[in-house]
Amino acid sequence: MISRRQQGQAGSEAESKPAGPSLPILAVIAAAARTGRQHLWSVIAVSVAVSLTTAGMEIVVSDLADRTNVSVALLTSFSATSVSLLGEVFLSGFLCRLVSTQHAGLQHTGAQPHRRRADGTRKGGKADTAPAQVARSLPWWRLIGADLLVVLLVVLGLVALVIPGLILLNLLAVTGPVIEIEDRRVLSALRRSARLVWQHFWPVALLATVPLILAGGLESVDGHPGGPVPILIALAIRGLGGAVVQAAIGLVL
């Protein structure tokens, strides 16, 4: 027979063992939808503004700018790329701030303690999620640097054998949220993202990587509008439709 002391020791050992990590897909989607509903108009306003601006710049570069003029082509291409990058970083940071503010009381397993910024943006409240406040407090250089580094690594992986690029795209999917939520540096965020995703590789692929790849297909829809009406249609599809898709993916991430 097992004594009570032995039973207590066995129970303590069982409790001390960490439970295996889980990532319930439906729960993640439900949480993202709940945050989206609670901040519906803010999410719509920011995502539509970013998406329309980015789509408009891409249309100007591809269809309206004088491609025979090298200086004009380079300037417009650089401008469009910069606007797209800044827009993506801002939208991602804004959505991340909504989620992290709403769930500020949750503990992140293995995460570094949240560091308070000088402007108090981690303390919660309306000021945390105001677009102007988010723009002022985002770690822009780290987010931009991480985004460029992720793109470089994924492109190199795709050029190599395609599959390594897709694996890297999946492993680095939450680099931006890690920088914003855990206030990490670029390389630390890359490693942290890879460690987190490795534990949930296939759920993350289903929740994040596949939608990101499919969302890229929106950019090819009506990619070369030839007049005012086709341009408006392209803006509606790539701007408004893209805004909904990017907001949904951002909230899930």
Disulfide bonds with the S-S distance in Angstrom:
none
